[in-house]
């Protein structure tokens, strides 16, 4: 309940080895040499709790898979 998405700042992207975006498109900073992965996910805003949980669980699954890959 206390988690809030935040905009990806260039400073954060510069520190990362892999930048995972979730539909920000051209608004996300691009840093040459970084690996970018875009996860197309439904926007949870305004959705019922069961749909938000499904989206949350999908993000967790993708994070686990990415960590295992790295």
C-alpha positions as CSV (number, residue, x, y, z in Angstrom):
1,X,0.0,0.0,0.0
2,X,2.9,2.4,0.6
3,X,4.6,1.7,-2.7
4,X,4.5,4.4,-5.3
5,X,5.9,4.3,-8.8
6,X,8.5,6.9,-9.6
7,X,9.7,8.3,-12.8
8,X,13.0,6.9,-14.1
9,X,15.6,9.6,-13.7
10,X,18.6,9.7,-15.9
11,X,20.9,9.5,-12.8
12,X,19.3,6.2,-11.8
13,X,19.5,4.7,-15.3
14,X,23.2,5.6,-15.5
15,X,23.9,3.4,-12.4
16,X,22.0,0.4,-13.7
17,X,23.3,-2.5,-15.7
18,X,19.8,-3.4,-16.9
19,X,17.0,-0.9,-17.2
20,X,13.5,-2.4,-17.0
21,X,10.8,-0.1,-18.3
22,X,7.1,-0.7,-18.1
23,X,5.6,1.2,-21.0
24,X,7.2,4.6,-20.6
25,X,8.2,4.7,-24.3
26,X,10.0,7.8,-25.4
27,X,9.7,9.4,-21.9
28,X,12.4,7.1,-20.5
29,X,15.9,8.3,-20.6
30,X,18.2,6.4,-23.1
31,X,21.8,5.8,-22.1
32,X,23.9,4.2,-24.8
33,X,25.5,0.9,-23.7
34,X,22.7,-0.1,-21.3
35,X,20.6,-3.1,-21.7
36,X,16.9,-2.1,-21.9
37,X,14.0,-4.5,-21.3
38,X,10.4,-3.2,-21.7
39,X,7.7,-5.1,-19.9
40,X,4.3,-4.4,-21.4
41,X,1.9,-4.7,-18.6
42,X,-1.6,-3.5,-17.9
43,X,-1.8,-0.2,-16.0
44,X,-3.1,-1.1,-12.5
45,X,-4.6,2.3,-11.9
46,X,-8.3,2.2,-11.1
47,X,-8.5,-1.6,-11.5
48,X,-10.0,-3.9,-8.9
49,X,-7.7,-5.4,-6.3
50,X,-7.7,-8.9,-7.8
51,X,-6.4,-7.5,-11.1
52,X,-3.8,-5.4,-9.4
53,X,-2.6,-8.5,-7.5
54,X,-2.4,-10.4,-10.9
55,X,-0.3,-7.6,-12.3
56,X,1.9,-7.5,-9.2
57,X,2.4,-11.3,-9.3
58,X,3.4,-11.0,-13.0
59,X,6.0,-8.4,-12.2
60,X,7.4,-10.6,-9.4
61,X,7.6,-13.5,-11.8
62,X,9.5,-11.4,-14.4
63,X,11.8,-10.0,-11.7
64,X,12.7,-13.6,-10.6
65,X,13.3,-14.7,-14.1
66,X,15.5,-11.7,-14.8
67,X,17.5,-12.2,-11.6
68,X,18.0,-15.9,-12.5
69,X,19.2,-14.9,-16.0
70,X,21.7,-12.4,-14.7
